[in-house]
């Protein structure tokens, strides 16, 4: 870094340079979006000033009429987007312009695949913003001053987008920000007034702040010292217009404005509520999950307006956390203009709006699932794991959320989650009273678990759950439509009417017949390893499996918590043995106590491995297995 007076030359973050290069390549075919992004940023700056001026009118500096201006200069080959909004201080410029989305940049770069088509979609999730300027410009100059600071506190930022930028303090009379694009040689189309107007009309007509351009001169009119400007956008809040007057294209462009997404939304809902709590809500479901959806530090939420005045971004009290992917706005007629996040937290009107927003989103998803299953499958692939947080967070809507959940199951061969709980109930066997499921740390582990053997034999469907969030889900979703959800790896298996009297009788006799074997195994394995040993009624092919009591934490959940660095009790398992299996028959016939011990411990360790567990002493397991193999080879 070199410093000359108040001028600095600084290097971009390494990630920023990568994003810039990718952006220029990926978005070049749709390069006109640079104007949409810069106008959207200018609109945000104007709205933030209007909000801050509610408590400090001096911020207007005798210039209360907010506006955005788009100018071009053919001789200098520049396009300038100016606003008289809130502006930025030197520190704010350094924090926001020098580091793209600061906290999320590294995650974004790590998500890049090298596939240009896929990465261009990621660009949309990331939000191109200010840096879209470099799609058409080989140099960008930004001059800004924060409202309330004197003219001597202006800031000039400049870069060619090739690894570094300069930052210096300059004089700036008016507040706000000017972004000056020095166009590349092959971008002359953007030096035509009609082209810029057409882009504004296409992408930014809904912006509530006037977007002005110089009036076109006709003939040999005398040039005026002060050029005249006229608004080229409608300048009315789109959400306040009747739904019948808004086209799908207008809805899509407004979504891109509020979300800074590159793609169109998957669906939206627009409603106006009147009465004791009047407000308008326009909510969108994106096509793709943002790369930072699982970032706990990342703020999420929708924009809040009060009587068309922008109040705050990321108003997270307007929707619960499991719907954090939803974008859009709420405009209230009844909240105070000086509403704060603290006030929102304890406001009954906000609670009412939040509750209604949830019902609208769930209703939108229910309608999509019923009428557009392919679109809903697309939604589920992107946001299914987040929706699984819902039953724990939103008890009042637990049943509705559960109806929207999708799972893989033994009824299908692939890993696709496309089975609803209603689908499952519709296929339940006569006499079946429970919804059976199994959790594991991978789909192959779930699908090939020995716990499923008797269910396959009886052709009873079992849901296969392998997402990390599934254990959390099932601790809060214990029944659906009065049907209990039952883990096939917990408790003594009771298939109720699915098991005939003859089978029950055989099980009882088997337990009595092999009582001595059970006692020998308990003694050899010891209380430190197992809570109990019993004859299994769920195994048909495997020699043994491990289960836990109905109310114990599952082994899979205990492993997940430990892998996350949390303390978790390790419930002692119950070992179940399949007395019809040749290995168990061989074990029962063994008279040599040392060999019996080795066989018993190998059987236990195999059962532990089959359910995804880790051996406490892998070396001893290998030694016992090798000894047994050698003895077999000798025979």
PyMOL commands that set and color helices and strands:
alter all, ss='L'
color gray80, all
select helices_A, chain A and resi 14-26+28-30+33-52+57-60+90-96+102-111+116-126+129-135+151-153+188-191+193-203+238-240+243-245+248-259+316-318+321-323+341-345+348-371+373-387+390-393+395-404+421-426+443-447+450-457+470-476+496-498+501-513+515-525+555-563+582-589+593-610+618-634
alter helices_A, ss='H'
color red, helices_A
select strands_A, chain A and resi 2-4+7-11+68-73+78-83+137-145+154-159+164-170+176-183+211-214+229-231+267-273+279-285+302-306+309-315+327-332+408-409+434-439+463-465+479-480+483-487+530-535+544-547+573-577
alter strands_A, ss='S'
color yellow, strands_A
deselect
rebuild
show_as cartoon
